[in-house]
């Protein structure tokens, strides 16, 4: 099989395409022939930083590091303890998070308990791009945000991978959703179903809205998160995607009487199953805006690394 190994932490040039033996499978695993891979910001963070690689692997960094967690593909082999899937099934999932999912490969061994059948109306590319971002959004909106009908919800970076899923899930929950973005992404964000759009480049968002029940902040900036706290009503909730920011914002959260929660996504068939249902029923539509070939995988990472990609970036594997 072909795979990308991380030679050292650093830039995209550290991703080296090599030929390896297909992975063997354990009794509880399936072997997936990869059809699509989702590229996520954590992929870039782990590539760049040995500290983050160590954190995600809980200090157990293998000699051969294969990145990637999102996958969609076809079951080629099934372990003897696997009852849920058979050869030929089309599946998708978030593999081994936390840990190394090793999905930057043309074949992937995956724990069957982390997979779902791909929704029939979803092509492989969209399916491969969905799990991590959609499951992060679910945790932000449902598990931690506890968003309910009628809540006023502000979603920052609403055109991004997590943001565009968060908007759709919050709307499904019955919230009044306000999305922030730049003017060039207004049409994309409004098409997601937001009730209001805020162009943060026109003037600071905190001058354009107040008294939020929940804010979901996907921006990698302590300063930005502190500004988010200022627009939340007492007793409201802040959900942020950088859990290591907790100590830097704790004092401001307490002063504002706001509950703050950092998201760390994890592999979960239960959550992916709920997302699959919303996709099948048409409430959530993954938006893939850039598709790269397997040979172009480093360039796909570069596209995500700009921080300017709308929707999701995916790699299609023949």
Helices and strands as residue ranges (DSSP letters): E 2-6, G 12-14, E 15-19, E 29-39, H 41-48, H 50-56, E 70-78, E 90-94, E 107-111, G 112-114, E 115-117, H 124-128, H 131-138, I 139-144, E 152-155, H 161-172, E 176-181, G 183-185, H 186-191, E 196-199, G 205-207, E 212-217, H 222-229, E 232-240, G 243-245, H 246-256, E 259-262, H 269-280, E 288-293, G 294-296, H 297-305, E 312-316
